[in-house]
């Protein structure tokens, strides 16, 4: 048996037994299918075969958080609307197939939960998309800064992103 046509060098073949072995770490997200061309020669006849190796995806990547702060995280106090958009969040995960409804979605949470902010799920066909909005009218004199944590987990694989919001003072108090 000759060596298989294996240009990416992920596999080797034992020329005596024909056993195919892995020579490098395989990663479904980089390449989900490998085709090996194998030539056998007994001294008189030659045969060629293609061996197709399909990988099974496993959960080996933590979800990633991409956050876009509105107005650089600055929020004016005493706005008339209690629900103000302060950030958008996109979650990506190479292990998650957004078109497969049977797959478990990454869990997303915003903490602390008693902060006047909420995470809203937005409809999207391209992934997991969220908005972060205020839940009440903010007051600079009561609290001028909020430090939050956004966390995305899929099984035991997690990623976190700190968020900082500054309440902007308006001249709303009499001297």
C-alpha positions in Angstrom: 0.0 0.0 0.0 1.3 3.4 -0.9 0.9 6.5 1.3 -2.5 8.1 0.8 -2.7 11.4 -0.9 -2.9 13.5 2.2 -1.8 17.0 1.5 -2.9 18.4 4.9 -0.9 15.7 6.8 -3.6 15.0 9.4 -3.4 11.3 8.8 -0.9 8.5 8.2 -1.4 5.0 7.0 0.4 1.8 8.1 1.7 0.3 4.8 1.5 -3.2 6.2 -1.9 -3.2 7.9 -3.7 -0.3 6.2 -4.6 1.2 9.5 -5.2 5.0 9.3 -3.9 7.0 12.2 -4.3 10.7 13.1 -1.1 12.7 13.1 -2.5 16.2 14.1 -5.3 17.5 16.2 -8.5 17.6 14.2 -10.9 20.5 14.6 -14.4 20.4 13.2 -14.6 24.2 13.0 -11.5 24.3 10.8 -12.3 21.4 8.5 -15.3 19.0 9.0 -14.5 16.5 6.3 -11.3 14.9 5.1 -10.8 12.9 1.9 -7.9 10.5 1.6 -6.9 9.0 -1.7 -5.3 5.6 -1.1 -3.3 3.6 -3.6 -2.7 -0.1 -3.2 -0.1 -1.9 -5.2 0.7 -5.6 -5.0 3.6 -5.6 -7.4 1.3 -6.4 -10.4 -2.0 -4.6 -9.9 -2.8 -1.2 -8.6 -6.1 0.0 -7.0 -7.2 3.4 -5.9 -9.8 4.3 -3.3 -11.1 7.4 -1.6 -11.7 7.3 2.2 -14.0 10.0 3.4 -13.6 10.9 7.1 -16.3 13.1 8.6 -15.8 14.7 12.0 -18.4 15.0 14.7 -18.6 18.4 16.3 -18.1 18.6 20.0 -18.5 21.6 22.3 -14.9 22.7 22.7 -15.3 26.5 22.4 -16.7 29.1 24.8 -19.3 31.5 23.4 -17.8 34.9 22.5 -19.4 38.2 23.4 -19.2 41.2 21.1 -20.6 44.3 22.8 -21.3 47.7 21.2 -22.0 50.4 23.8 -24.3 53.2 22.8 -22.8 56.7 23.4 -19.7 55.0 24.9 -21.7 53.8 27.9 -22.8 57.3 28.9 -26.5 57.6 29.9 -28.3 60.9 30.6 -30.1 61.1 33.9 -33.8 61.8 34.2 -34.7 60.8 30.7 -38.5 60.7 30.1 -38.3 57.1 28.9 -37.3 54.5 31.5 -36.3 52.0 28.8 -33.2 53.4 27.1 -31.0 51.3 24.7 -27.5 51.4 26.2 -25.8 48.5 24.3 -26.2 45.7 21.8 -24.7 42.3 22.2 -23.9 39.6 19.7 -23.0 36.1 20.8 -21.1 33.8 18.5 -20.1 30.2 19.1 -18.4 28.1 16.4 -19.9 25.0 18.1 -23.5 26.3 17.9 -25.5 25.9 14.7 -28.0 28.8 14.7 -30.2 27.1 12.2 -30.6 23.8 14.2 -33.4 24.4 16.6 -32.6 21.2 18.5 -29.2 22.5 19.7 -28.9 24.1 23.1 -28.3 27.8 23.0 -25.6 29.4 25.0 -27.0 30.9 28.3 -26.6 34.7 28.6 -26.9 36.6 31.8 -26.4 40.2 33.0 -25.4 40.8 36.6 -25.9 42.1 39.2 -29.6 41.3 38.7 -30.8 44.1 40.9 -29.1 46.8 38.7 -31.6 48.9 36.7 -30.7 47.2 33.4 -32.1 44.2 31.5 -31.0 41.9 28.7 -33.5 41.6 25.8 -33.4 38.9 23.2 -33.7 40.2 19.7 -34.9 38.2 16.7 -32.0 37.3 14.4 -31.4 34.7 11.7 -27.6 35.2 11.9 -27.0 34.4 15.5 -27.8 35.4 19.0 -28.5 39.1 19.3 -29.5 41.0 22.4 -30.0 44.6 23.6 -29.3 46.0 27.0 -31.8 48.6 28.2 -32.4 50.5 31.4 -35.4 49.5 33.4 -36.0 52.8 35.2 -35.2 56.5 35.0 -31.6 56.9 36.3 -30.6 59.7 38.7 -27.0 60.9 38.8 -27.3 62.1 42.4 -28.4 58.6 43.5 -25.8 56.6 41.6 -23.4 57.9 38.9 -21.7 54.7 37.8 -22.8 51.1 37.2 -20.4 48.2 36.8 -22.1 45.1 35.3 -20.9 41.8 34.1 -22.2 40.0 31.0 -21.6 36.3 30.9 -22.2 33.7 28.2 -22.0 29.9 29.0 -22.5 26.7 27.1 -22.1 23.8 29.4 -18.9 24.5 31.4 -17.4 26.8 28.8 -17.9 30.5 29.6 -16.8 33.9 28.6 -17.3 37.2 30.5 -17.3 40.9 29.6 -17.3 43.7 32.1 -19.6 46.7 31.3 -19.3 50.2 32.7 -22.0 52.8 32.4 -21.8 56.4 33.5 -24.9 58.4 34.3 -24.5 61.9 33.0 -25.5 64.8 35.2 -28.1 67.4 34.1 -28.6 70.6 35.9 -31.8 69.5 37.5 -31.5 70.7 41.1 -32.0 74.2 42.4 -28.9 75.8 44.0 
